[in-house]
Amino acid sequence: MNAPHPTAQMRQQLYRDMEPHNLTPLWEVLHALVPPQPNTPCVPAFWKYEEVRPFLMRAGEAITAEEAVRRVLILENPKLRGQSAITQSLYAGLQLILPGEIAPSHRHTQSALRFIVEGSGAYTSVDGERTIMRPGDFIITPSWTWHDHGHEADAPVVWLDGLDIPMIRFFDAGFAQNDASKSQKVTRAEGSSFARWGHNMAPVRSDPPFGQTSPIFSYPYERSREALDKLERSAPVDEWDGVKLRYVNPLTGGWTMPTIGTFLQKLPAGFRGKGWRQTDGAVYSVVEGMGEVVIANGEQETRYAFGPRDHFVVPSWHTARLSSGQGCVLFSFSDRPVHQALGIHLEERLS
């Protein structure tokens, strides 16, 4: 006996009957679950610092750093509003600390980076070691380390926060704990971690202090900038990236953080880059100079002219082209370490 020919009515009745049993048909959603190429809901977005800064200063008047715990304005992707995310896996925000303030000590499983945007003299303490913040410095707060911020100078300090909050939320692995005191006791001299691990040497008998995260938690901009300058003079300039370096864990040569990759690049004067796209979405902070980024997704193209302290995001599998007339320096971070660990990272460099 032949089975009855399937009809739309039969299928709809099947769906209704199995709904109470928490069953749903794969064939209705397969095209969305396994698309022919990445199909992120994220869109390109741009934050001009001169427009954002007044809101940061108003926040400084509206709430103290202690009340807020962290006085931050989140950079939300326009298509992820309410999710505290700049891409589906990454969080970004601009944090303000004013003279005399302390952002109280706490710790959490989320890994964090700080990239200093404006001002000098504030500090970050990580597990008993303090480092002074200066523009362009890249500072790490490793997962589950006590950290606090303070400010003993005389002008506002602003930095870019980058965290893996959405990623940790996806894994349901978020924990946090407040310290008993607002500011942790300093137990090691500033620069101790760099002295131990930052000269292509390491202590003979010492385990990595932060697990898979770099034992150096502060990467001064002056050292990184010097490396870019030397390479620009002595090595071929990449047609897509200009002169681009990634920050590394000195013990492994790998990424500085297990979930977030960090980069610094210089576009020489007159640079007109070729297009590229990659599966990891990337967040950019402009350190010096001016330029332009063109971001395309199919027929849709977005163009941003950027200057110092501006920020923008290039979503997954969007084609980007960078250019600069006078030259510029860009810091960026993405979730590339996770893509590579899972074997799913892909990049295309267009001619």
MIGUGU-527391 format. One line per field, with one value per residue (C-alpha): residue number from 1; residue in three letters; x negated, y, z negated. Coordinates in nm, 2 decimals, always signed. Layout:
BEGIN
seq <- c(NUM | ...) $
type <- c(ALA | ...) $
u <- c(X | ...) $
v <- c(Y | ...) $
w <- c(Z | ...) $
//
This chain:
BEGIN
seq <- c(1 | 2 | 3 | 4 | 5 | 6 | 7 | 8 | 9 | 10 | 11 | 12 | 13 | 14 | 15 | 16 | 17 | 18 | 19 | 20 | 21 | 22 | 23 | 24 | 25 | 26 | 27 | 28 | 29 | 30 | 31 | 32 | 33 | 34 | 35 | 36 | 37 | 38 | 39 | 40 | 41 | 42 | 43 | 44 | 45 | 46 | 47 | 48 | 49 | 50 | 51 | 52 | 53 | 54 | 55 | 56 | 57 | 58 | 59 | 60 | 61 | 62 | 63 | 64 | 65 | 66 | 67 | 68 | 69 | 70 | 71 | 72 | 73 | 74 | 75 | 76 | 77 | 78 | 79 | 80 | 81 | 82 | 83 | 84 | 85 | 86 | 87 | 88 | 89 | 90 | 91 | 92 | 93 | 94 | 95 | 96 | 97 | 98 | 99 | 100 | 101 | 102 | 103 | 104 | 105 | 106 | 107 | 108 | 109 | 110 | 111 | 112 | 113 | 114 | 115 | 116 | 117 | 118 | 119 | 120 | 121 | 122 | 123 | 124 | 125 | 126 | 127 | 128 | 129 | 130 | 131 | 132 | 133 | 134 | 135 | 136 | 137 | 138 | 139 | 140 | 141 | 142 | 143 | 144 | 145 | 146 | 147 | 148 | 149 | 150 | 151 | 152 | 153 | 154 | 155 | 156 | 157 | 158 | 159 | 160 | 161 | 162 | 163 | 164 | 165 | 166 | 167 | 168 | 169 | 170 | 171 | 172 | 173 | 174 | 175 | 176 | 177 | 178 | 179 | 180 | 181 | 182 | 183 | 184 | 185 | 186 | 187 | 188 | 189 | 190 | 191 | 192 | 193 | 194 | 195 | 196 | 197 | 198 | 199 | 200 | 201 | 202 | 203 | 204 | 205 | 206 | 207 | 208 | 209 | 210 | 211 | 212 | 213 | 214 | 215 | 216 | 217 | 218 | 219 | 220 | 221 | 222 | 223 | 224 | 225 | 226 | 227 | 228 | 229 | 230 | 231 | 232 | 233 | 234 | 235 | 236 | 237 | 238 | 239 | 240 | 241 | 242 | 243 | 244 | 245 | 246 | 247 | 248 | 249 | 250 | 251 | 252 | 253 | 254 | 255 | 256 | 257 | 258 | 259 | 260 | 261 | 262 | 263 | 264 | 265 | 266 | 267 | 268 | 269 | 270 | 271 | 272 | 273 | 274 | 275 | 276 | 277 | 278 | 279 | 280 | 281 | 282 | 283 | 284 | 285 | 286 | 287 | 288 | 289 | 290 | 291 | 292 | 293 | 294 | 295 | 296 | 297 | 298 | 299 | 300 | 301 | 302 | 303 | 304 | 305 | 306 | 307 | 308 | 309 | 310 | 311 | 312 | 313 | 314 | 315 | 316 | 317 | 318 | 319 | 320 | 321 | 322 | 323 | 324 | 325 | 326 | 327 | 328 | 329 | 330 | 331 | 332 | 333 | 334 | 335 | 336 | 337 | 338 | 339 | 340 | 341 | 342 | 343 | 344 | 345 | 346 | 347 | 348 | 349 | 350 | 351) $
type <- c(MET | ASN | ALA | PRO | HIS | PRO | THR | ALA | GLN | MET | ARG | GLN | GLN | LEU | TYR | ARG | ASP | MET | GLU | PRO | HIS | ASN | LEU | THR | PRO | LEU | TRP | GLU | VAL | LEU | HIS | ALA | LEU | VAL | PRO | PRO | GLN | PRO | ASN | THR | PRO | CYS | VAL | PRO | ALA | PHE | TRP | LYS | TYR | GLU | GLU | VAL | ARG | PRO | PHE | LEU | MET | ARG | ALA | GLY | GLU | ALA | ILE | THR | ALA | GLU | GLU | ALA | VAL | ARG | ARG | VAL | LEU | ILE | LEU | GLU | ASN | PRO | LYS | LEU | ARG | GLY | GLN | SER | ALA | ILE | THR | GLN | SER | LEU | TYR | ALA | GLY | LEU | GLN | LEU | ILE | LEU | PRO | GLY | GLU | ILE | ALA | PRO | SER | HIS | ARG | HIS | THR | GLN | SER | ALA | LEU | ARG | PHE | ILE | VAL | GLU | GLY | SER | GLY | ALA | TYR | THR | SER | VAL | ASP | GLY | GLU | ARG | THR | ILE | MET | ARG | PRO | GLY | ASP | PHE | ILE | ILE | THR | PRO | SER | TRP | THR | TRP | HIS | ASP | HIS | GLY | HIS | GLU | ALA | ASP | ALA | PRO | VAL | VAL | TRP | LEU | ASP | GLY | LEU | ASP | ILE | PRO | MET | ILE | ARG | PHE | PHE | ASP | ALA | GLY | PHE | ALA | GLN | ASN | ASP | ALA | SER | LYS | SER | GLN | LYS | VAL | THR | ARG | ALA | GLU | GLY | SER | SER | PHE | ALA | ARG | TRP | GLY | HIS | ASN | MET | ALA | PRO | VAL | ARG | SER | ASP | PRO | PRO | PHE | GLY | GLN | THR | SER | PRO | ILE | PHE | SER | TYR | PRO | TYR | GLU | ARG | SER | ARG | GLU | ALA | LEU | ASP | LYS | LEU | GLU | ARG | SER | ALA | PRO | VAL | ASP | GLU | TRP | ASP | GLY | VAL | LYS | LEU | ARG | TYR | VAL | ASN | PRO | LEU | THR | GLY | GLY | TRP | THR | MET | PRO | THR | ILE | GLY | THR | PHE | LEU | GLN | LYS | LEU | PRO | ALA | GLY | PHE | ARG | GLY | LYS | GLY | TRP | ARG | GLN | THR | ASP | GLY | ALA | VAL | TYR | SER | VAL | VAL | GLU | GLY | MET | GLY | GLU | VAL | VAL | ILE | ALA | ASN | GLY | GLU | GLN | GLU | THR | ARG | TYR | ALA | PHE | GLY | PRO | ARG | ASP | HIS | PHE | VAL | VAL | PRO | SER | TRP | HIS | THR | ALA | ARG | LEU | SER | SER | GLY | GLN | GLY | CYS | VAL | LEU | PHE | SER | PHE | SER | ASP | ARG | PRO | VAL | HIS | GLN | ALA | LEU | GLY | ILE | HIS | LEU | GLU | GLU | ARG | LEU | SER) $
u <- c(+0.00 | -0.14 | -0.19 | +0.03 | -0.13 | -0.26 | -0.05 | -0.10 | +0.21 | +0.04 | -0.28 | -0.10 | +0.09 | -0.23 | -0.39 | -0.08 | -0.08 | -0.45 | -0.47 | -0.37 | -0.66 | -0.92 | -0.99 | -1.04 | -1.12 | -1.48 | -1.38 | -1.20 | -1.51 | -1.80 | -1.87 | -1.92 | -2.12 | -2.36 | -2.38 | -2.60 | -2.82 | -2.83 | -2.51 | -2.57 | -2.30 | -2.57 | -2.62 | -2.91 | -2.90 | -3.11 | -3.16 | -3.32 | -3.50 | -3.42 | -3.05 | -3.08 | -3.31 | -3.05 | -2.83 | -3.12 | -3.18 | -2.81 | -2.82 | -3.11 | -2.87 | -2.57 | -2.73 | -3.06 | -3.30 | -3.23 | -2.85 | -2.87 | -3.14 | -3.26 | -3.15 | -3.13 | -2.93 | -2.87 | -2.94 | -2.64 | -2.60 | -2.29 | -2.14 | -2.22 | -2.07 | -2.00 | -2.25 | -2.56 | -2.75 | -2.94 | -2.95 | -2.78 | -3.08 | -3.24 | -3.17 | -3.32 | -3.28 | -3.45 | -3.53 | -3.59 | -3.77 | -3.82 | -4.09 | -4.07 | -3.84 | -3.87 | -3.68 | -3.65 | -3.83 | -3.65 | -3.71 | -3.52 | -3.56 | -3.54 | -3.87 | -3.92 | -4.15 | -4.20 | -4.33 | -4.40 | -4.23 | -4.27 | -4.47 | -4.76 | -4.82 | -4.54 | -4.64 | -4.52 | -4.61 | -4.61 | -4.67 | -4.89 | -5.08 | -5.00 | -5.07 | -5.03 | -4.81 | -4.93 | -4.76 | -4.81 | -4.90 | -4.74 | -4.66 | -4.51 | -4.29 | -4.31 | -4.02 | -3.95 | -4.22 | -4.15 | -4.17 | -4.08 | -4.14 | -4.24 | -4.34 | -4.59 | -4.66 | -4.46 | -4.27 | -4.01 | -4.13 | -3.93 | -4.00 | -3.84 | -3.72 | -3.71 | -3.57 | -3.44 | -3.11 | -2.87 | -3.09 | -3.11 | -2.73 | -2.68 | -2.87 | -2.68 | -3.01 | -3.00 | -3.11 | -3.20 | -3.31 | -3.36 | -3.67 | -3.65 | -3.84 | -3.80 | -4.16 | -4.38 | -4.72 | -5.02 | -5.25 | -5.49 | -5.67 | -5.54 | -5.71 | -5.77 | -5.58 | -5.76 | -6.10 | -6.02 | -5.87 | -5.92 | -6.28 | -6.27 | -6.35 | -6.15 | -6.20 | -6.36 | -6.11 | -5.78 | -5.44 | -5.25 | -5.07 | -4.76 | -4.71 | -4.66 | -4.68 | -5.00 | -5.21 | -5.27 | -4.96 | -5.08 | -5.22 | -5.34 | -5.26 | -5.60 | -5.76 | -5.49 | -5.50 | -5.87 | -5.84 | -5.59 | -5.82 | -6.12 | -5.92 | -5.78 | -6.13 | -6.29 | -6.02 | -5.77 | -5.44 | -5.15 | -4.90 | -4.60 | -4.71 | -5.00 | -5.24 | -5.04 | -5.16 | -4.98 | -5.05 | -5.19 | -5.22 | -5.60 | -5.58 | -5.40 | -5.43 | -5.05 | -4.77 | -4.79 | -4.44 | -4.26 | -3.94 | -4.05 | -4.33 | -4.48 | -4.66 | -4.84 | -4.90 | -5.03 | -4.90 | -5.18 | -5.11 | -4.94 | -4.83 | -4.53 | -4.46 | -4.31 | -3.99 | -3.97 | -3.71 | -3.74 | -3.51 | -3.61 | -3.44 | -3.69 | -3.67 | -3.91 | -4.04 | -4.22 | -4.54 | -4.70 | -4.64 | -4.34 | -4.21 | -3.91 | -3.75 | -3.50 | -3.30 | -3.08 | -2.83 | -2.71 | -2.58 | -2.56 | -2.86 | -2.94 | -3.22 | -3.37 | -3.63 | -3.81 | -4.04 | -4.22 | -4.02 | -3.73 | -3.60 | -3.44 | -3.35 | -3.39 | -3.14 | -3.21 | -3.25 | -3.22 | -3.47 | -3.69 | -3.94 | -4.16 | -4.33 | -4.51 | -4.65 | -4.87 | -4.93 | -4.77 | -4.80 | -4.51 | -4.46 | -4.21 | -4.07 | -3.87 | -3.77 | -4.01 | -4.18 | -3.86 | -3.80 | -4.15 | -4.12 | -3.79 | -3.94 | -3.67 | -3.87 | -3.87 | -4.01 | -3.99 | -4.23 | -4.08 | -4.29) $
v <- c(+0.00 | +0.34 | +0.60 | +0.91 | +1.19 | +1.46 | +1.78 | +2.11 | +2.03 | +1.71 | +1.89 | +2.17 | +1.91 | +1.73 | +2.05 | +2.12 | +1.77 | +1.76 | +2.12 | +2.01 | +1.77 | +2.04 | +1.91 | +2.12 | +2.03 | +2.09 | +2.12 | +2.44 | +2.61 | +2.43 | +2.70 | +2.95 | +2.72 | +2.62 | +2.92 | +2.92 | +3.19 | +3.38 | +3.58 | +3.80 | +4.03 | +4.29 | +4.59 | +4.84 | +5.11 | +5.42 | +5.63 | +5.98 | +6.07 | +6.44 | +6.34 | +6.07 | +6.26 | +6.51 | +6.22 | +6.07 | +6.40 | +6.43 | +6.08 | +6.20 | +6.45 | +6.22 | +5.93 | +5.86 | +5.58 | +5.41 | +5.42 | +5.29 | +5.04 | +5.10 | +5.43 | +5.31 | +5.40 | +5.08 | +5.09 | +4.88 | +4.75 | +4.91 | +4.57 | +4.43 | +4.71 | +4.60 | +4.32 | +4.51 | +4.38 | +4.53 | +4.19 | +3.87 | +3.76 | +4.08 | +4.38 | +4.73 | +5.05 | +5.37 | +5.41 | +5.74 | +5.80 | +6.14 | +6.27 | +6.13 | +5.85 | +5.48 | +5.22 | +4.95 | +4.62 | +4.31 | +4.01 | +3.81 | +3.52 | +3.75 | +3.85 | +4.23 | +4.46 | +4.83 | +5.05 | +5.41 | +5.67 | +6.00 | +6.13 | +6.00 | +5.93 | +5.69 | +5.34 | +4.98 | +4.73 | +4.35 | +4.10 | +4.33 | +4.51 | +4.86 | +5.01 | +5.37 | +5.43 | +5.64 | +5.70 | +5.40 | +5.15 | +4.81 | +4.66 | +4.32 | +4.22 | +3.83 | +3.62 | +3.59 | +3.84 | +4.11 | +4.45 | +4.81 | +5.15 | +5.48 | +5.83 | +6.05 | +6.30 | +6.61 | +6.55 | +6.29 | +5.96 | +5.76 | +5.41 | +5.15 | +4.84 | +4.52 | +4.20 | +3.86 | +3.91 | +3.79 | +3.48 | +3.39 | +3.45 | +3.21 | +2.94 | +3.03 | +3.06 | +3.41 | +3.46 | +3.78 | +3.87 | +4.20 | +4.26 | +4.34 | +4.67 | +4.93 | +4.93 | +4.63 | +4.64 | +4.68 | +4.39 | +4.42 | +4.71 | +4.86 | +4.69 | +4.36 | +4.15 | +4.30 | +4.25 | +3.88 | +3.80 | +4.09 | +4.05 | +3.72 | +3.55 | +3.39 | +3.28 | +2.94 | +2.81 | +2.99 | +2.89 | +3.13 | +3.36 | +3.40 | +3.06 | +3.10 | +3.48 | +3.66 | +3.71 | +4.07 | +4.27 | +4.61 | +4.67 | +5.03 | +5.21 | +5.36 | +5.01 | +4.90 | +5.22 | +5.19 | +4.84 | +4.97 | +5.26 | +5.03 | +4.78 | +5.05 | +5.16 | +4.82 | +4.57 | +4.55 | +4.72 | +4.47 | +4.58 | +4.50 | +4.58 | +4.83 | +4.74 | +4.52 | +4.33 | +4.12 | +4.14 | +3.81 | +3.60 | +3.59 | +3.24 | +3.08 | +3.31 | +3.28 | +3.52 | +3.75 | +3.64 | +3.30 | +3.46 | +3.80 | +3.88 | +4.23 | +4.41 | +4.74 | +4.86 | +5.16 | +5.28 | +5.47 | +5.81 | +5.76 | +5.41 | +5.27 | +4.92 | +4.63 | +4.47 | +4.18 | +3.99 | +3.75 | +3.55 | +3.73 | +4.07 | +4.34 | +4.65 | +4.94 | +5.24 | +5.51 | +5.61 | +5.87 | +6.03 | +6.02 | +5.79 | +5.61 | +5.27 | +5.13 | +4.84 | +4.64 | +4.36 | +4.25 | +4.57 | +4.77 | +4.99 | +5.21 | +5.47 | +5.63 | +5.90 | +5.86 | +6.06 | +6.02 | +5.84 | +5.74 | +5.39 | +5.16 | +4.79 | +4.57 | +4.28 | +3.92 | +3.85 | +4.21 | +4.33 | +4.62 | +4.85 | +5.09 | +5.40 | +5.71 | +6.02 | +6.14 | +5.80 | +5.67 | +5.41 | +5.17 | +4.94 | +4.66 | +4.35 | +4.05 | +3.70 | +3.54 | +3.31 | +3.13 | +3.09 | +2.95 | +2.72 | +2.58 | +2.55 | +2.78 | +3.09 | +3.20 | +3.51 | +3.62 | +3.89 | +4.04 | +4.16) $
w <- c(+0.00 | +0.10 | -0.17 | -0.13 | +0.07 | -0.17 | -0.18 | -0.35 | -0.57 | -0.69 | -0.78 | -0.97 | -1.17 | -1.25 | -1.37 | -1.60 | -1.74 | -1.83 | -1.97 | -2.32 | -2.32 | -2.25 | -1.90 | -1.59 | -1.23 | -1.11 | -0.75 | -0.82 | -0.95 | -0.79 | -0.54 | -0.83 | -1.05 | -0.78 | -0.54 | -0.23 | -0.39 | -0.71 | -0.76 | -1.06 | -1.19 | -1.28 | -1.06 | -1.02 | -1.28 | -1.36 | -1.67 | -1.62 | -1.94 | -1.93 | -1.93 | -2.20 | -2.44 | -2.56 | -2.67 | -2.86 | -3.04 | -3.13 | -3.26 | -3.49 | -3.63 | -3.66 | -3.84 | -4.03 | -3.94 | -4.27 | -4.22 | -3.87 | -3.95 | -3.60 | -3.43 | -3.07 | -2.76 | -2.57 | -2.19 | -2.08 | -1.73 | -1.58 | -1.51 | -1.86 | -2.07 | -2.43 | -2.41 | -2.52 | -2.22 | -1.93 | -1.76 | -1.86 | -2.06 | -2.17 | -2.39 | -2.36 | -2.56 | -2.65 | -3.02 | -3.20 | -3.52 | -3.68 | -3.90 | -4.26 | -4.17 | -4.22 | -4.02 | -4.29 | -4.29 | -4.15 | -3.93 | -3.68 | -3.44 | -3.14 | -2.99 | -2.93 | -2.75 | -2.80 | -2.52 | -2.64 | -2.42 | -2.61 | -2.90 | -3.12 | -3.49 | -3.58 | -3.67 | -3.66 | -3.92 | -3.84 | -4.12 | -4.32 | -4.04 | -3.92 | -3.58 | -3.48 | -3.17 | -2.88 | -2.54 | -2.30 | -2.58 | -2.56 | -2.90 | -2.98 | -3.27 | -3.26 | -3.35 | -3.73 | -3.84 | -4.09 | -3.93 | -4.01 | -3.84 | -4.00 | -3.90 | -4.08 | -3.80 | -3.71 | -3.38 | -3.27 | -3.13 | -2.88 | -2.75 | -2.53 | -2.71 | -2.50 | -2.66 | -2.56 | -2.76 | -2.49 | -2.43 | -2.80 | -2.82 | -2.53 | -2.73 | -3.06 | -3.23 | -3.38 | -3.74 | -3.92 | -4.27 | -4.45 | -4.66 | -5.03 | -4.97 | -4.70 | -4.60 | -4.63 | -4.80 | -4.57 | -4.63 | -4.33 | -4.18 | -3.86 | -3.56 | -3.75 | -3.50 | -3.21 | -3.38 | -3.43 | -3.09 | -2.85 | -2.73 | -2.55 | -2.88 | -3.15 | -3.52 | -3.54 | -3.80 | -3.76 | -3.62 | -3.40 | -3.64 | -3.43 | -3.27 | -2.89 | -2.91 | -2.85 | -3.17 | -3.06 | -3.13 | -3.00 | -2.65 | -2.62 | -2.30 | -2.26 | -2.21 | -1.98 | -1.77 | -1.74 | -1.59 | -1.33 | -1.23 | -1.18 | -0.97 | -0.76 | -0.67 | -0.63 | -0.52 | -0.23 | -0.30 | -0.28 | -0.01 | -0.24 | -0.59 | -0.55 | -0.84 | -1.09 | -1.39 | -1.65 | -2.02 | -2.15 | -2.46 | -2.51 | -2.66 | -2.37 | -2.08 | -2.06 | -2.13 | -2.43 | -2.54 | -2.48 | -2.34 | -2.20 | -1.94 | -1.94 | -1.66 | -1.59 | -1.23 | -1.05 | -0.71 | -0.55 | -0.39 | -0.06 | -0.14 | +0.06 | -0.06 | +0.13 | +0.00 | -0.24 | -0.45 | -0.74 | -0.96 | -1.28 | -1.33 | -1.43 | -1.64 | -1.56 | -1.76 | -1.57 | -1.75 | -1.52 | -1.19 | -0.95 | -0.69 | -0.54 | -0.56 | -0.31 | -0.43 | -0.18 | -0.22 | +0.12 | +0.30 | -0.02 | -0.09 | -0.39 | -0.40 | -0.71 | -0.72 | -1.06 | -1.28 | -1.61 | -1.89 | -1.65 | -1.66 | -1.41 | -1.37 | -1.06 | -1.10 | -1.00 | -0.63 | -0.53 | -0.28 | -0.41 | -0.24 | -0.44 | -0.30 | -0.44 | -0.28 | -0.56 | -0.73 | -1.05 | -1.33 | -1.42 | -1.71 | -1.66 | -1.84 | -1.73 | -1.84 | -1.59 | -1.86 | -1.91 | -1.53 | -1.49 | -1.79 | -1.64 | -1.30 | -1.14 | -1.06 | -0.70 | -0.53 | -0.17 | -0.03 | +0.28 | +0.57) $
//
